[in-house]
Amino acid sequence: SLRSPEHEIAASYKTDPIKFCTKILGIRMHQKAAEILESVRDNQFTSVLGCFSSSKTFMSAAITNWWLTTHYKSIVITTAPTNRQVRDLLWKDIRSQRERAKFPLGGKHNLQRVDYGAGWFGLGFTSNDYNEAAFQGFHAKGGVLFIIDEASGVKQDIWDARHKIVVSPDDRFLAIGNSTDNLLCPFIKSFQDKNFNKIHISAYNTPNVELDRQVIKGMVTKEWVEDKKQLWSKERGLYHLFRMYVLAEIVDDL
């Protein structure tokens, strides 16, 4: 059987992604991260607009590992605009989380793939190198999770591929990225789509800023926010940058 004892244990976390991330992956959870996990569990379509350095890619990796480990014979397809974003950022986090997990998660992994065999796998694509056809034909008994990381930089045809991947009630779609002043960007337009659950991560909702100390290494700090408050001020005519990259707002009144 493909189901090892480890997978039997992990499958018990299928409906509790927060517990999986804290107990199995050893991740220190914060409120907005938990909100993303629960949204992917409960909603077919989720869009997350985050400030700079809000652990967006890290959470995409954690969701990938949760889904693959707890959803028997499932598939995860991830994409981002560049090879660096796919291989050296998102999939680096996926690999490191698996290697540091509290018990072996099973399967074999390399730079951009986790494989359990028999159509049960995770795979990373670079969206700029592929057309929509490359994202077709992925269906799985355990459900397909399609993740677009750095979503504001992903072109329309790749975005539209979700219609051919996310077809079953058990399938999920997550788009996660920073704001942009391009209001025609499909990622930004998803925040007007009633089918999407929408999440905003302001820097002020992150633990390092809220508590004014380093709670989670690598996340945005209060010092960075204060610096950008001065740099991107109303007086300088740059407050729209503060709204987009610190407050994680969609700016439609430039």
Secondary structure, 3 states (H helix, E strand, C coil): CCCCHHHHHHHCCCCCHHHHHHHHCCCCCCHHHHHHHHHHHHCCEEEEEECCCCCHHHHHHHHHHHHHHHCCCCEEEEEECCHHHHHHHHHHHHHHHHHCCCCCCCCEEECCEEEEECCEEEEEEEHHHCCHHHHCCCCCCCCEEEEEECHHHCCHHHHHCHHHHCCCCCCEEEEEECCCCCCCCHHHHHHHCCCCEEEEECHHHCHHHHHCCCCCCCCCCHHHHHHHHHHCCCCCCCHHHHHHHCCCCCCCCC
